[in-house]
Amino acid sequence: MGKIEQKIAGRARRAKIQQKLAVLLFRLNARSFALASAPEAVLLKRLFPAEARGSATHRMRQALYRLKSKGFLTREGSERGWRVSLTDVGEKFAEKLDATDRIKIKTPRTWDEKWRIVIFDIWERRRGMRDKLRRMLEKAGFKKVQDSVWVCPYDCEEFITFLRADLRLGKGILYIIAEGIEDDGRLRRLFNL
């Protein structure tokens, strides 16, 4: 792996830790108002397995610092240690991440023999949004046919509606339900159909 690839992988890893922390704080806050500000020990215990906590403490503190510098959380010291809580901006950020995690495409017992195709056309100046859309489609279980054409065999209209609203893409995404795709044997194998 080259230097640039290592740098990008490190940045992605750091962003993932920050996102996990934000979502965890959001979920703790949603469960109990008493946990609206959580001690670092609680976060560490919930995010990392016991054997990885030594090195994880440093990474978690770096992630907390980055989230604080972005204005997503506040960090206060007390005699018992540090406590962190989400700001209003951080809560909105975490709520979006949490909603994305919770929306799943349901896999029925039997396939209805229809393909769901997503085609998108997003300008180059919105490349970040386009890349985010691709990551979300891949995470949801879609398979890439071409750069801007993705396919899934299961009903996912609710998921696509969420993506349109969340990413503000409107007519930039086209959702198609097709009864067949030419040479779909490869896709059937990818989805184990």
Backbone as a printed PyTorch tensor [residue, N CA C, xyz], in Angstrom:
tensor([[[  0.8520,  -1.1730,   0.0000],
         [  0.0000,   0.0000,   0.0000],
         [  0.8950,   1.2320,   0.0000]],

        [[  0.6160,   2.1590,  -0.9140],
         [  1.4080,   3.3710,  -1.0270],
         [  1.0910,   4.3800,   0.0670]],

        [[  1.8680,   5.4550,   0.0950],
         [  1.6970,   6.4770,   1.1320],
         [  0.3390,   7.1600,   1.0430]],

        [[ -0.0880,   7.4450,  -0.1780],
         [ -1.3760,   8.1250,  -0.3460],
         [ -2.5120,   7.2200,   0.1150]],

        [[ -2.4390,   5.9400,  -0.2540],
         [ -3.4750,   4.9960,   0.1580],
         [ -3.5110,   4.8480,   1.6760]],

        [[ -2.3420,   4.8140,   2.3110],
         [ -2.2850,   4.7180,   3.7700],
         [ -2.9070,   5.9500,   4.4190]],

        [[ -2.6250,   7.1020,   3.8410],
         [ -3.1650,   8.3500,   4.3740],
         [ -4.6930,   8.3630,   4.2800]],

        [[ -5.2110,   7.9390,   3.1340],
         [ -6.6640,   7.9070,   2.9310],
         [ -7.3100,   6.8770,   3.8570]],

        [[ -6.6820,   5.7110,   3.9920],
         [ -7.2180,   4.6680,   4.8720],
         [ -7.2360,   5.1470,   6.3220]],

        [[ -6.1940,   5.8440,   6.7400],
         [ -6.1450,   6.3850,   8.0980],
         [ -7.2310,   7.4130,   8.3370]],

        [[ -7.4400,   8.2700,   7.3500],
         [ -8.4840,   9.2900,   7.4640],
         [ -9.8650,   8.6340,   7.5690]],

        [[-10.0940,   7.6050,   6.7670],
         [-11.3790,   6.8980,   6.8040],
         [-11.5750,   6.2020,   8.1490]],

        [[-10.5020,   5.6160,   8.6780],
         [-10.5770,   4.9360,   9.9750],
         [-10.9050,   5.9370,  11.0850]],

        [[-10.2690,   7.1000,  11.0390],
         [-10.5380,   8.1280,  12.0540],
         [-11.9770,   8.6290,  11.9600]],

        [[-12.4510,   8.8310,  10.7410],
         [-13.8350,   9.2950,  10.5560],
         [-14.8230,   8.2610,  11.0790]],

        [[-14.5160,   6.9880,  10.8730],
         [-15.4070,   5.9230,  11.3360],
         [-15.4940,   5.9100,  12.8610]],

        [[-14.3620,   6.0910,  13.5330],
         [-14.3620,   6.1310,  15.0000],
         [-15.1720,   7.3330,  15.4840]],

        [[-14.9930,   8.4820,  14.8350],
         [-15.7470,   9.6760,  15.2160],
         [-17.2440,   9.4440,  15.0460]],

        [[-17.6190,   8.8140,  13.9420],
         [-19.0340,   8.5530,  13.6920],
         [-19.6070,   7.5880,  14.7260]],

        [[-18.8450,   6.5530,  15.0720],
         [-19.3140,   5.6010,  16.0850],
         [-19.5150,   6.2890,  17.4280]],

        [[-18.5830,   7.1560,  17.7850],
         [-18.7090,   7.8900,  19.0480],
         [-19.9530,   8.7730,  19.0510]],

        [[-20.1650,   9.4910,  17.9660],
         [-21.3230,  10.3850,  17.8860],
         [-22.6290,   9.5990,  17.9790]],

        [[-22.7140,   8.4870,  17.2680],
         [-23.9340,   7.6700,  17.3000],
         [-24.1360,   7.0670,  18.6870]],

        [[-23.0610,   6.6100,  19.3110],
         [-23.1780,   6.0420,  20.6540],
         [-23.7010,   7.0820,  21.6390]],

        [[-23.1560,   8.2810,  21.5910],
         [-23.6490,   9.3430,  22.4750],
         [-25.1140,   9.6520,  22.1960]],

        [[-25.4880,   9.6640,  20.9290],
         [-26.8760,   9.9310,  20.5550],
         [-27.7970,   8.8490,  21.1150]],

        [[-27.3970,   7.5930,  20.9760],
         [-28.2360,   6.4900,  21.4620],
         [-28.3130,   6.4690,  22.9860]],

        [[-27.2030,   6.7710,  23.6430],
         [-27.2310,   6.8450,  25.1070],
         [-28.1760,   7.9500,  25.5610]],

        [[-28.1240,   9.0730,  24.8850],
         [-28.9830,  10.2010,  25.2110],
         [-30.4490,   9.8550,  24.9670]],

        [[-30.7240,   9.1180,  23.8980],
         [-32.1010,   8.7530,  23.5690],
         [-32.6770,   7.7890,  24.6050]],

        [[-31.8390,   6.9210,  25.1520],
         [-32.3150,   5.9420,  26.1340],
         [-32.6040,   6.5690,  27.4910]],

        [[-31.7430,   7.4680,  27.8960],
         [-31.8880,   8.0180,  29.2350],
         [-31.3200,   9.4270,  29.2780]],

        [[-32.1100,  10.3480,  29.7650],
         [-31.6310,  11.7200,  29.8570],
         [-30.4700,  11.8200,  30.8420]],

        [[-30.4170,  10.9000,  31.7910],
         [-29.3220,  10.9020,  32.7640],
         [-27.9830,  10.6270,  32.0930]],

        [[-28.0090,   9.9470,  30.9450],
         [-26.7740,   9.6540,  30.2320],
         [-26.5080,  10.6610,  29.1090]],

        [[-27.1380,  11.8170,  29.1880],
         [-26.9470,  12.8260,  28.1500],
         [-25.4830,  13.2280,  28.0380]],

        [[-24.7700,  13.1470,  29.1340],
         [-23.3250,  13.3340,  29.0650],
         [-22.6900,  12.0850,  29.6530]],

        [[-21.8800,  11.4300,  28.8660],
         [-21.3370,  10.1310,  29.2660],
         [-19.8700,  10.2480,  29.6650]],

        [[-19.4690,   9.5190,  30.6960],
         [-18.0500,   9.4710,  31.0460],
         [-17.2660,   8.7350,  29.9590]],

        [[-16.0090,   9.0960,  29.8080],
         [-15.1670,   8.4450,  28.8020],
         [-15.0970,   6.9390,  29.0210]],

        [[-15.1120,   6.5050,  30.2710],
         [-15.0160,   5.0720,  30.5620],
         [-16.1900,   4.3040,  29.9550]],

        [[-17.3800,   4.8950,  30.0020],
         [-18.5600,   4.2450,  29.4170],
         [-18.3900,   4.1220,  27.9090]],

        [[-17.9220,   5.1840,  27.2710],
         [-17.7170,   5.1570,  25.8220],
         [-16.6820,   4.1080,  25.4380]],

        [[-15.5920,   4.0730,  26.1790],
         [-14.5150,   3.1240,  25.8940],
         [-15.0140,   1.6890,  26.0170]],

        [[-15.7840,   1.4220,  27.0600],
         [-16.3010,   0.0730,  27.3020],
         [-17.2570,  -0.3630,  26.1960]],

        [[-18.0800,   0.5600,  25.7060],
         [-19.0730,   0.2010,  24.6970],
         [-18.5000,   0.1060,  23.2920]],

        [[-17.4270,   0.8270,  23.0220],
         [-16.8890,   0.8660,  21.6610],
         [-15.8220,  -0.1780,  21.3770]],

        [[-15.0230,  -0.5140,  22.3660],
         [-13.8650,  -1.3660,  22.1090],
         [-13.8870,  -2.5980,  23.0050]],

        [[-13.4730,  -3.7530,  22.4750],
         [-13.3690,  -4.9500,  23.3110],
         [-12.2690,  -4.7710,  24.3580]],

        [[-12.3530,  -5.5280,  25.4260],
         [-11.4310,  -5.3700,  26.5570],
         [ -9.9680,  -5.4880,  26.1440]],

        [[ -9.6510,  -6.4300,  25.2490],
         [ -8.2480,  -6.6410,  24.8830],
         [ -7.6710,  -5.5010,  24.0440]],

        [[ -8.5160,  -4.6670,  23.4560],
         [ -8.0200,  -3.5930,  22.5910],
         [ -8.0770,  -2.2270,  23.2620]],

        [[ -8.4070,  -2.1710,  24.5240],
         [ -8.6400,  -0.8760,  25.1600],
         [ -7.3930,  -0.0460,  25.3810]],

        [[ -6.2360,  -0.6570,  25.5320],
         [ -5.0200,   0.1170,  25.7730],
         [ -4.7410,   1.1200,  24.6700]],

        [[ -4.6470,   0.6520,  23.4450],
         [ -4.3770,   1.5460,  22.3210],
         [ -5.6290,   2.3180,  21.9160]],

        [[ -6.7850,   1.7680,  22.2400],
         [ -8.0390,   2.4090,  21.8480],
         [ -8.2860,   3.6990,  22.6220]],

        [[ -7.7860,   3.7830,  23.8330],
         [ -7.9910,   4.9850,  24.6370],
         [ -7.4370,   6.2050,  23.9170]],

        [[ -6.2520,   6.0700,  23.3770],
         [ -5.6280,   7.1780,  22.6540],
         [ -6.4420,   7.5500,  21.4160]],

        [[ -6.8590,   6.5370,  20.6540],
         [ -7.6420,   6.7990,  19.4400],
         [ -8.9800,   7.4450,  19.7760]],

        [[ -9.6090,   6.9820,  20.8640],
         [-10.8950,   7.5470,  21.2460],
         [-10.7350,   9.0080,  21.6660]],

        [[ -9.6950,   9.2970,  22.4160],
         [ -9.4840,  10.6830,  22.8480],
         [ -9.1950,  11.5950,  21.6610]],

        [[ -8.4600,  11.0810,  20.6810],
         [ -8.2230,  11.8700,  19.4660],
         [ -9.5480,  12.1330,  18.7420]],

        [[-10.3790,  11.1030,  18.6580],
         [-11.6730,  11.2540,  17.9890],
         [-12.5480,  12.2580,  18.7390]],

        [[-12.5320,  12.1940,  20.0620],
         [-13.3000,  13.1520,  20.8590],
         [-12.8010,  14.5760,  20.6150]],

        [[-11.4850,  14.7290,  20.5530],
         [-10.9080,  16.0500,  20.2970],
         [-11.3550,  16.5730,  18.9300]],

        [[-11.3310,  15.7030,  17.9190],
         [-11.7430,  16.1220,  16.5720],
         [-13.2230,  16.4960,  16.5370]],

        [[-14.0510,  15.7060,  17.2060],
         [-15.4810,  16.0220,  17.2530],
         [-15.7160,  17.3480,  17.9800]],

        [[-14.9360,  17.5810,  19.0260],
         [-15.0610,  18.8420,  19.7650],
         [-14.6350,  20.0180,  18.8880]],

        [[-13.5510,  19.8410,  18.1320],
         [-13.0730,  20.9380,  17.2780],
         [-14.0490,  21.2280,  16.1330]],

        [[-14.8390,  20.2390,  15.7430],
         [-15.8650,  20.4520,  14.7160],
         [-17.1390,  21.0520,  15.3010]],

        [[-17.1960,  21.1460,  16.6260],
         [-18.3690,  21.7210,  17.2810],
         [-19.4810,  20.7190,  17.5270]],

        [[-19.1690,  19.4220,  17.4690],
         [-20.1870,  18.3930,  17.6350],
         [-20.4010,  17.9780,  19.0870]],

        [[-19.4350,  18.2350,  19.9450],
         [-19.6190,  17.8550,  21.3430],
         [-18.8860,  18.8020,  22.2710]],

        [[-19.2690,  18.7180,  23.5350],
         [-18.5720,  19.4620,  24.5830],
         [-17.9370,  18.4410,  25.5130]],

        [[-16.8350,  18.8350,  26.0960],
         [-16.1030,  17.9360,  26.9810],
         [-15.7980,  18.6990,  28.2610]],

        [[-16.2470,  18.1530,  29.3820],
         [-16.0770,  18.8360,  30.6570],
         [-15.3640,  17.9230,  31.6450]],

        [[-14.4600,  18.5030,  32.3950],
         [-13.7340,  17.7370,  33.4040],
         [-14.4140,  17.8290,  34.7560]],

        [[-14.2870,  16.7770,  35.5450],
         [-14.8100,  16.7670,  36.9050],
         [-13.8710,  15.9190,  37.7560]],

        [[-14.1900,  15.7850,  39.0480],
         [-13.3220,  14.9850,  39.9140],
         [-13.3500,  13.5050,  39.5440]],

        [[-14.3860,  13.0760,  38.8540],
         [-14.4880,  11.6700,  38.4400],
         [-13.8780,  11.4180,  37.0620]],

        [[-13.4560,  12.4440,  36.3710],
         [-12.8950,  12.2810,  35.0280],
         [-13.6420,  13.1520,  34.0340]],

        [[-13.4420,  12.8840,  32.7760],
         [-14.0590,  13.6680,  31.7180],
         [-15.4500,  13.1590,  31.3900]],

        [[-16.3440,  14.1010,  31.0560],
         [-17.6850,  13.7650,  30.5770],
         [-17.8810,  14.4840,  29.2510]],

        [[-18.4960,  13.7950,  28.3150],
         [-18.7350,  14.3920,  27.0020],
         [-20.2250,  14.3690,  26.7000]],

        [[-20.6830,  15.3800,  25.9680],
         [-22.0820,  15.4210,  25.5490],
         [-22.1690,  16.0910,  24.1830]],

        [[-23.1840,  15.7230,  23.4310],
         [-23.3770,  16.2650,  22.0860],
         [-23.9550,  17.6730,  22.1450]],

        [[-23.4930,  18.5180,  21.2390],
         [-24.1120,  19.8250,  21.0640],
         [-25.3230,  19.6370,  20.1500]],

        [[-26.0700,  20.6990,  19.9030],
         [-27.2230,  20.5960,  19.0010],
         [-26.7850,  20.1840,  17.5950]],

        [[-25.6800,  20.7600,  17.1350],
         [-25.1520,  20.4170,  15.8080],
         [-24.7090,  18.9560,  15.7870]],

        [[-24.0460,  18.5260,  16.8510],
         [-23.5970,  17.1410,  16.9490],
         [-24.7550,  16.1690,  17.0150]],

        [[-25.8250,  16.5850,  17.6690],
         [-26.9960,  15.7210,  17.7640],
         [-27.6360,  15.5140,  16.3880]],

        [[-27.7090,  16.5710,  15.5950],
         [-28.2590,  16.4430,  14.2380],
         [-27.3780,  15.5310,  13.3840]],

        [[-26.0620,  15.7070,  13.5070],
         [-25.1030,  14.8800,  12.7790],
         [-25.2700,  13.4090,  13.1650]],

        [[-25.3250,  13.1380,  14.4560],
         [-25.4420,  11.7600,  14.9430],
         [-26.8000,  11.1570,  14.5920]],

        [[-27.8310,  11.9740,  14.6080],
         [-29.1690,  11.4760,  14.2690],
         [-29.2130,  10.9970,  12.8180]],

        [[-28.5680,  11.7400,  11.9220],
         [-28.4980,  11.3170,  10.5160],
         [-27.7380,  10.0040,  10.3810]],

        [[-26.6040,   9.9060,  11.0690],
         [-25.8180,   8.6710,  11.0160],
         [-26.6190,   7.4950,  11.5670]],

        [[-27.3230,   7.7320,  12.6520],
         [-28.1130,   6.6820,  13.2870],
         [-29.2400,   6.2280,  12.3680]],

        [[-29.8990,   7.1690,  11.7230],
         [-30.9870,   6.8220,  10.8000],
         [-30.4550,   5.9950,   9.6380]],

        [[-29.2890,   6.3550,   9.1340],
         [-28.6820,   5.6070,   8.0320],
         [-28.3820,   4.1780,   8.4570]],

        [[-27.8930,   4.0040,   9.6830],
         [-27.5880,   2.6610,  10.1830],
         [-28.8440,   1.8190,  10.3670]],

        [[-29.9210,   2.4530,  10.7540],
         [-31.1370,   1.7080,  11.0890],
         [-31.9720,   1.3090,   9.8770]],

        [[-31.8550,   2.0430,   8.7800],
         [-32.6430,   1.6880,   7.5970],
         [-31.9540,   0.5310,   6.8900]],

        [[-32.6200,  -0.5760,   6.8660],
         [-32.0840,  -1.7820,   6.2370],
         [-33.0550,  -2.2550,   5.1670]],

        [[-32.5140,  -2.8990,   4.1710],
         [-33.3450,  -3.4860,   3.1270],
         [-33.7240,  -4.8880,   3.5870]],

        [[-35.0140,  -5.1310,   3.6680],
         [-35.4900,  -6.4310,   4.1430],
         [-35.3090,  -7.4830,   3.0570]],

        [[-34.8290,  -8.6390,   3.4660],
         [-34.6340,  -9.7540,   2.5440],
         [-35.7830, -10.7410,   2.7280]],

        [[-36.6720, -10.8400,   1.7430],
         [-37.7910, -11.7820,   1.8810],
         [-37.3210, -13.2270,   1.7140]],

        [[-38.1660, -14.1520,   2.1340],
         [-37.8170, -15.5770,   2.0130],
         [-37.7180, -16.0040,   0.5540]],

        [[-38.6450, -15.5140,  -0.2460],
         [-38.6070, -15.8500,  -1.6710],
         [-38.4580, -14.5710,  -2.4820]],

        [[-37.6810, -14.6570,  -3.5200],
         [-37.4270, -13.5130,  -4.3860],
         [-38.5750, -13.3670,  -5.3680]],

        [[-39.0080, -12.1550,  -5.6240],
         [-40.1340, -11.9050,  -6.5270],
         [-39.7210, -11.8190,  -8.0000]],

        [[-38.4750, -12.1740,  -8.2990],
         [-37.9560, -12.2020,  -9.6750],
         [-37.8920, -10.8140, -10.3280]],

        [[-37.8260,  -9.7640,  -9.5260],
         [-37.7190,  -8.4060, -10.0570],
         [-36.4330,  -7.7710,  -9.5500]],

        [[-35.8140,  -7.0090, -10.4110],
         [-34.5820,  -6.3090, -10.0610],
         [-34.8970,  -4.8560,  -9.7590]],

        [[-34.2870,  -4.3300,  -8.7250],
         [-34.4050,  -2.9040,  -8.3980],
         [-33.1040,  -2.2450,  -8.8370]],

        [[-33.2310,  -1.3130,  -9.7420],
         [-32.0540,  -0.6640, -10.3260],
         [-32.0490,   0.8020,  -9.9120]],

        [[-30.9070,   1.2550,  -9.4690],
         [-30.7360,   2.6640,  -9.1110],
         [-29.7160,   3.2590, -10.0740]],

        [[-30.1460,   4.3140, -10.7440],
         [-29.2660,   5.0370, -11.6660],
         [-29.1760,   6.4630, -11.1420]],

        [[-27.9780,   6.9970, -11.0770],
         [-27.8600,   8.3790, -10.6130],
         [-26.9280,   9.1690, -11.5140]],

        [[-27.2070,  10.4510, -11.5650],
         [-26.4130,  11.3850, -12.3540],
         [-26.1490,  12.5920, -11.4600]],

        [[-24.9640,  12.6320, -10.8920],
         [-24.6140,  13.7020,  -9.9570],
         [-23.3940,  14.4330, -10.5040]],

        [[-23.4800,  15.7300, -10.5460],
         [-22.4190,  16.5520, -11.1250],
         [-21.0800,  16.3240, -10.4490]],

        [[-20.0360,  16.6070, -11.1940],
         [-18.6720,  16.4460, -10.6960],
         [-18.4080,  17.3520,  -9.4920]],

        [[-19.0030,  18.5250,  -9.4870],
         [-18.7560,  19.4350,  -8.3610],
         [-19.3650,  18.9120,  -7.0560]],

        [[-20.2410,  17.9060,  -7.1520],
         [-20.8130,  17.2640,  -5.9610],
         [-20.2350,  15.8560,  -5.7930]],

        [[-18.9800,  15.7130,  -6.1180],
         [-18.3110,  14.4170,  -6.0780],
         [-18.3970,  13.7690,  -4.6930]],

        [[-18.2230,  14.5510,  -3.6510],
         [-18.2920,  14.0110,  -2.2910],
         [-19.6350,  13.3550,  -2.0180]],

        [[-20.6990,  14.0100,  -2.4600],
         [-22.0430,  13.4640,  -2.2770],
         [-22.2130,  12.1830,  -3.1000]],

        [[-21.6630,  12.1840,  -4.2920],
         [-21.7480,  11.0070,  -5.1690],
         [-21.0140,   9.8220,  -4.5430]],

        [[-19.8370,  10.0750,  -3.9940],
         [-19.0760,   9.0030,  -3.3480],
         [-19.7920,   8.4900,  -2.1020]],

        [[-20.4010,   9.4040,  -1.3650],
         [-21.1600,   9.0020,  -0.1750],
         [-22.3390,   8.1190,  -0.5790]],

        [[-23.0130,   8.4870,  -1.6550],
         [-24.1300,   7.6830,  -2.1500],
         [-23.6530,   6.2820,  -2.5240]],

        [[-22.5390,   6.1900,  -3.2080],
         [-22.0010,   4.8740,  -3.5910],
         [-21.6960,   4.0260,  -2.3550]],

        [[-21.0850,   4.6440,  -1.3460],
         [-20.7730,   3.9010,  -0.1130],
         [-22.0470,   3.4150,   0.5740]],

        [[-23.0660,   4.2710,   0.5960],
         [-24.3210,   3.8920,   1.2480],
         [-25.0260,   2.7690,   0.4860]],

        [[-24.9910,   2.8260,  -0.8370],
         [-25.5980,   1.7590,  -1.6370],
         [-24.8690,   0.4380,  -1.4080]],

        [[-23.5550,   0.5020,  -1.3900],
         [-22.7700,  -0.7110,  -1.1750],
         [-23.0230,  -1.2900,   0.2170]],

        [[-23.0890,  -0.4210,   1.2070],
         [-23.3430,  -0.8650,   2.5750],
         [-24.7310,  -1.4970,   2.7060]],

        [[-25.6840,  -0.9870,   1.9320],
         [-27.0530,  -1.5130,   1.9830],
         [-27.1930,  -2.8470,   1.2550]],

        [[-26.1790,  -3.2300,   0.4770],
         [-26.2350,  -4.5210,  -0.1920],
         [-26.4050,  -4.4570,  -1.6930]],

        [[-26.3650,  -3.2730,  -2.2640],
         [-26.4490,  -3.1420,  -3.7190],
         [-25.1470,  -3.6140,  -4.3510]],

        [[-25.2380,  -4.0480,  -5.5950],
         [-24.0550,  -4.4310,  -6.3670],
         [-23.9190,  -3.4800,  -7.5470]],

        [[-22.6780,  -3.1240,  -7.8420],
         [-22.4100,  -2.1670,  -8.9130],
         [-22.4280,  -2.8700, -10.2630]],

        [[-23.2160,  -2.3220, -11.1850],
         [-23.2380,  -2.8070, -12.5610],
         [-22.3070,  -1.9270, -13.3900]],

        [[-22.4350,  -0.6230, -13.2090],
         [-21.5370,   0.3800, -13.7780],
         [-21.3590,   1.4480, -12.7080]],

        [[-20.5090,   2.4460, -12.9590],
         [-20.2370,   3.4510, -11.9270],
         [-21.5040,   4.0790, -11.3470]],

        [[-22.4530,   4.4050, -12.1800],
         [-23.6650,   5.0750, -11.7080],
         [-24.9040,   4.2030, -11.8180]],

        [[-24.7090,   2.9040, -11.9440],
         [-25.8360,   1.9680, -12.0380],
         [-25.6210,   0.8590, -11.0140]],

        [[-26.5600,   0.7520, -10.0820],
         [-26.4700,  -0.2370,  -9.0130],
         [-27.7550,  -1.0530,  -8.9920]],

        [[-27.6500,  -2.2950,  -8.5440],
         [-28.8080,  -3.1840,  -8.5900],
         [-28.9650,  -3.9440,  -7.2720]],

        [[-30.2300,  -4.2350,  -6.9610],
         [-30.5800,  -5.0060,  -5.7710],
         [-31.8290,  -5.8210,  -6.1060]],

        [[-31.9260,  -7.0560,  -5.6570],
         [-33.0960,  -7.8650,  -6.0050],
         [-34.3030,  -7.6750,  -5.0770]],

        [[-34.1580,  -6.8810,  -4.0300],
         [-35.2230,  -6.7710,  -3.0320],
         [-35.8200,  -5.3650,  -3.0100]],

        [[-37.0250,  -5.2750,  -2.5010],
         [-37.7250,  -3.9970,  -2.4230],
         [-36.9280,  -3.0210,  -1.5590]],

        [[-36.5990,  -1.8750,  -2.1250],
         [-35.7750,  -0.9020,  -1.4090],
         [-36.2520,   0.5280,  -1.6480]],

        [[-37.5120,   0.6770,  -1.9810],
         [-38.0470,   2.0000,  -2.2900],
         [-37.9290,   2.9490,  -1.0960]],

        [[-38.1870,   2.4410,   0.0950],
         [-38.0880,   3.2660,   1.3030],
         [-36.6550,   3.7660,   1.5020]],

        [[-35.6990,   2.8950,   1.2610],
         [-34.2910,   3.2540,   1.3910],
         [-33.9100,   4.3370,   0.3810]],

        [[-34.3560,   4.1980,  -0.8560],
         [-34.0400,   5.1780,  -1.8990],
         [-34.6970,   6.5210,  -1.5780]],

        [[-35.9110,   6.4860,  -1.0620],
         [-36.5900,   7.7230,  -0.6630],
         [-35.7980,   8.4270,   0.4360]],

        [[-35.3020,   7.6410,   1.3890],
         [-34.4700,   8.2090,   2.4530],
         [-33.2070,   8.8480,   1.8740]],

        [[-32.5510,   8.1520,   0.9430],
         [-31.3290,   8.6920,   0.3370],
         [-31.6020,  10.0010,  -0.3970]],

        [[-32.6970,  10.0290,  -1.1480],
         [-33.0530,  11.2580,  -1.8740],
         [-33.2010,  12.4350,  -0.9210]],

        [[-33.8930,  12.1940,   0.1840],
         [-34.1360,  13.2720,   1.1430],
         [-32.8640,  13.6320,   1.9090]],

        [[-32.1470,  12.6220,   2.3740],
         [-30.9690,  12.8600,   3.2050],
         [-29.8440,  13.5330,   2.4310]],

        [[-29.6110,  13.0880,   1.2140],
         [-28.5200,  13.6410,   0.4140],
         [-28.9680,  14.7990,  -0.4810]],

        [[-30.2500,  15.1130,  -0.4330],
         [-30.8270,  16.2090,  -1.2260],
         [-30.5160,  16.0370,  -2.7170]],

        [[-30.8600,  14.8590,  -3.2210],
         [-30.5480,  14.5610,  -4.6150],
         [-31.7480,  14.7030,  -5.5410]],

        [[-32.9430,  14.6390,  -5.0080],
         [-34.1390,  14.8360,  -5.8150],
         [-34.1880,  13.9510,  -7.0390]],

        [[-34.2190,  14.5860,  -8.2070],
         [-34.3240,  13.8390,  -9.4610],
         [-32.9800,  13.3060,  -9.9410]],

        [[-31.9480,  13.4770,  -9.1540],
         [-30.6320,  12.9550,  -9.5140],
         [-30.5420,  11.4440,  -9.3930]],

        [[-31.5410,  10.8390,  -8.7260],
         [-31.5890,   9.3780,  -8.5840],
         [-32.8370,   8.8690,  -9.2880]],

        [[-32.6470,   7.8390, -10.0890],
         [-33.7630,   7.1980, -10.7740],
         [-33.8790,   5.7720, -10.2460]],

        [[-35.0710,   5.3980,  -9.8010],
         [-35.3320,   4.0700,  -9.2470],
         [-36.1850,   3.2960, -10.2400]],

        [[-35.7030,   2.1430, -10.6670],
         [-36.3830,   1.3420, -11.6830],
         [-36.6360,  -0.0570, -11.1280]],

        [[-37.8190,  -0.5880, -11.4050],
         [-38.1190,  -1.9810, -11.0830],
         [-38.2320,  -2.7100, -12.4160]],

        [[-37.3360,  -3.6750, -12.6260],
         [-37.2880,  -4.3880, -13.9060],
         [-37.5550,  -5.8740, -13.6940]],

        [[-38.2250,  -6.4660, -14.6620],
         [-38.5150,  -7.8960, -14.5740],
         [-37.3480,  -8.7470, -15.0430]],

        [[-36.4210,  -8.1560, -15.7260],
         [-35.2730,  -8.9180, -16.1760],
         [-34.1250,  -8.0130, -16.5750]],

        [[-32.9370,  -8.5700, -16.4970],
         [-31.7270,  -7.8790, -16.9320],
         [-30.9820,  -8.8550, -17.8310]],

        [[-30.4900,  -8.3610, -18.9280],
         [-29.7400,  -9.2050, -19.8500],
         [-28.5560,  -9.8430, -19.1250]],

        [[-28.4070, -11.1320, -19.3060],
         [-27.2970, -11.8800, -18.7170],
         [-27.2090, -11.6540, -17.2020]],

        [[-28.3120, -11.9490, -16.5010],
         [-28.3480, -11.7030, -15.0590],
         [-27.7880, -12.8610, -14.2270]],

        [[-27.1950, -13.8410, -14.8730],
         [-26.6200, -14.9780, -14.1430],
         [-25.5560, -14.5530, -13.1460]],

        [[-24.7170, -13.6080, -13.5460],
         [-23.6590, -13.1090, -12.6480],
         [-24.2740, -12.4390, -11.4220]],

        [[-25.3220, -11.6390, -11.6430],
         [-25.9800, -10.9630, -10.5200],
         [-26.6670, -11.9660,  -9.6030]],

        [[-27.2880, -12.9760, -10.1950],
         [-27.9430, -14.0090,  -9.3770],
         [-26.9190, -14.7080,  -8.4850]],

        [[-25.7360, -14.9550,  -9.0260],
         [-24.6860, -15.5880,  -8.2140],
         [-24.2140, -14.6490,  -7.1060]],

        [[-24.0790, -13.3560,  -7.4270],
         [-23.6360, -12.3890,  -6.4140],
         [-24.6120, -12.3100,  -5.2370]],

        [[-25.9030, -12.4150,  -5.5350],
         [-26.9270, -12.3230,  -4.4940],
         [-27.3800, -13.6950,  -3.9790]],

        [[-26.7310, -14.7560,  -4.4440],
         [-27.0900, -16.1260,  -4.0400],
         [-28.5590, -16.4330,  -4.2980]],

        [[-29.0280, -16.1170,  -5.4850],
         [-30.4360, -16.3620,  -5.8440],
         [-30.5650, -17.6220,  -6.6750]]])
